Amino acid sequence: MEPSKASYTALVTSLMRALHTRSDPAPLLDDPWGDRLVPESVQAGLRDRAMARLDPAERAEAAPARVLDAAMRANAAYPGVILRSRYTEDMLAAAVARGIAQYVLIGAGFDSFLCRRPSWAEGLQVYEVDHPATQQLKRERLRHCGIAESGDVHFVAADLAEETLQSALARSSFDPARPTFFSWLGVTVYLTREANLATLRAIATVAPVGSELVFTYIDEAALQPGHAGTEGFRKLRSDVSGVGEAFLSGFDPATLGALLLETGLVLTEDLDGEQTVARYDAAGTNGLQRQRDGAGYIAHARVDARVISAAPPAA
Ligand SMILES: C[S@@+](CC[C@H](N)C(=O)[O-])C[C@H]1O[C@@H](n2cnc3c(N)ncnc32)[C@H](O)[C@@H]1O
């Protein structure tokens, strides 16, 4: 990502969660903050871009807000963005019931968990780790929305291409002795394989056995030259690359379990897009079915053994 600019993809995914909440028939998320956290200037720019894609006759008749909503719903990332948040918060709730006391959002973006903290999460220490430019805008927006920063929410600015998660968390009150739940949603694809492996090792280094991780990844085969993929995936890849957030790496679903073991984690669940939709929208009520393109996965893992030290990411 561009060092001085907040993540564009994080702003768009925030709007997607709000759109789902306000207009899908049986919302899986209750996220009224998704719109509010995104500056009006950004929303206006997105509306303009969506309108510019219409032909002139359609444009004359169209309502810009509706056109943007339709464009976001048609985006290949939309179902995965909704489903990954729901899956993660279900897993988090179960983990909290088991005694997990810290929640680290790696690449938190404009995730609004801290604005709508459910009663089961009272007392949870929340750590948002994100690229400095994204986090700065998030904090400005929280202030703009009148959300006071409370003592149990901690912001850790870090470029994970340049430093390890371990060294970033060391700047905070994060307690390595307490079982922790990590989420890492929509981020691994924007980091190199080396940075991703360093982050996985860091999780097993800083958190005790029994700590948990939910993360999304894409099948690395989808990034190989000549891979056909779906039109939606190709368009998404081209769009994000155009805003300076190119897809950099994925994992091989066939070998992910073995890879995680090497980093001190045990894979407990790995769902592809179809399986995630089958769990949360089997009847198609929200229209979240998506074409099987081999791209999007969500995985759950547990820290199985502490690793001694985390390797630094490639510069
Ligand atoms: C697609 S957004 C996902 C945001 C959020 N997790 C969500 O699900 O909406 C990608 C996130 O990764 C973060 N990110 C990308 N590259 C990063 C890096 N090198 N270091 C830290 N964070 C990074 C961005 O700042 C952004 O918040």
The ligand as a Tripos MOL2 file, in Angstrom:
@<TRIPOS>MOLECULE
LIG
   27    29     1     0     0
SMALL
NO_CHARGES

@<TRIPOS>ATOM
      1 C1         -8.8010   -4.9520    2.8650 C.3       1 LIG1
      2 S1         -8.3410   -4.0450    4.2620 S.3       1 LIG1
      3 C2         -9.0980   -5.0640    5.5300 C.3       1 LIG1
      4 C3         -9.4680   -4.2520    6.7370 C.3       1 LIG1
      5 C4        -10.3030   -5.0040    7.7750 C.3       1 LIG1
      6 N1         -9.5640   -6.1000    8.3560 N.3       1 LIG1
      7 C5        -11.5970   -5.4800    7.1710 C.2       1 LIG1
      8 O1        -11.8590   -6.6990    7.1710 O.co2     1 LIG1
      9 O2        -12.3720   -4.6330    6.7250 O.co2     1 LIG1
     10 C6         -6.6140   -4.3790    4.4290 C.3       1 LIG1
     11 C7         -6.0040   -3.8700    5.7390 C.3       1 LIG1
     12 O3         -4.6270   -4.2860    5.7740 O.3       1 LIG1
     13 C8         -3.8380   -3.2240    6.2330 C.3       1 LIG1
     14 N2         -2.4810   -3.3800    5.7010 N.ar      1 LIG1
     15 C9         -2.1030   -3.5380    4.4100 C.ar      1 LIG1
     16 N3         -0.7620   -3.5800    4.3180 N.ar      1 LIG1
     17 C10        -0.2910   -3.4530    5.5820 C.ar      1 LIG1
     18 C11         1.0190   -3.4130    6.1490 C.ar      1 LIG1
     19 N4          2.1040   -3.4820    5.3900 N.pl3     1 LIG1
     20 N5          1.1350   -3.2630    7.4920 N.ar      1 LIG1
     21 C12         0.0320   -3.1590    8.2750 C.ar      1 LIG1
     22 N6         -1.2260   -3.2100    7.7950 N.ar      1 LIG1
     23 C13        -1.3760   -3.3430    6.4670 C.ar      1 LIG1
     24 C14        -4.5140   -1.9830    5.6760 C.3       1 LIG1
     25 O4         -4.1310   -0.8100    6.3720 O.3       1 LIG1
     26 C15        -5.9730   -2.3530    5.8710 C.3       1 LIG1
     27 O5         -6.4430   -1.9740    7.1440 O.3       1 LIG1
@<TRIPOS>BOND
     1     1     2 1
     2     2     3 1
     3     2    10 1
     4     3     4 1
     5     4     5 1
     6     5     6 1
     7     5     7 1
     8     7     8 2
     9     7     9 1
    10    10    11 1
    11    11    12 1
    12    11    26 1
    13    12    13 1
    14    13    14 1
    15    13    24 1
    16    14    15 ar
    17    14    23 ar
    18    15    16 ar
    19    16    17 ar
    20    17    18 ar
    21    17    23 ar
    22    18    19 1
    23    18    20 ar
    24    20    21 ar
    25    21    22 ar
    26    22    23 ar
    27    24    25 1
    28    24    26 1
    29    26    27 1
@<TRIPOS>SUBSTRUCTURE
     1 LIG1         1 GROUP 0 **** ****
